[in-house]
């Protein structure tokens, strides 16, 4: 995702697609597998900021809660290190896990090069 999430449903829609992809395995043939990676790049890294007040300010769930739901579904969630730094943000400013909800997956802050490599290896790609 490359755009900020405030007053936009694109990031939540992308995360909903990713979360739903985790349930398609019941429809697959033997030896087929679906894996889903989500990467936040550019302005999209702003979707991962902690303590969003979307419910208070806009009366709908935050992208932060969707990121946590993705982690609970064992999605591989990547955040571009260089873009975080461009905004003066660090790992302490963004959602890194969903431990309070019982999750054991962590967001991975990685160089853009690693995100590019992941995208090159994908057979199917949705870009929001």
Rosetta blueprint (number, residue, H / E / L):
1 X L
2 X L
3 X L
4 X L
5 X L
6 X L
7 X L
8 X L
9 X L
10 X H
11 X H
12 X H
13 X H
14 X H
15 X H
16 X H
17 X H
18 X H
19 X H
20 X H
21 X H
22 X L
23 X L
24 X H
25 X H
26 X H
27 X H
28 X L
29 X L
30 X L
31 X L
32 X L
33 X L
34 X L
35 X L
36 X L
37 X E
38 X E
39 X E
40 X E
41 X L
42 X H
43 X H
44 X H
45 X H
46 X H
47 X H
48 X H
49 X E
50 X L
51 X L
52 X L
53 X L
54 X H
55 X H
56 X H
57 X H
58 X H
59 X L
60 X L
61 X L
62 X L
63 X H
64 X H
65 X H
66 X H
67 X H
68 X H
69 X H
70 X H
71 X H
72 X H
73 X L
74 X L
75 X L
76 X E
77 X E
78 X E
79 X E
80 X E
81 X H
82 X H
83 X H
84 X H
85 X H
86 X H
87 X L
88 X L
89 X L
90 X L
91 X H
92 X H
93 X H
94 X E
95 X L
96 X L
97 X E
98 X L
99 X H
100 X H
101 X H
102 X L
103 X L
104 X L
105 X L
106 X E
107 X L
108 X E
109 X E
110 X E
111 X L
112 X H
113 X H
114 X H
115 X H
116 X H
117 X H
118 X H
119 X H
120 X H
121 X H
122 X L
123 X L
124 X L
125 X L
126 X L
127 X L
128 X L
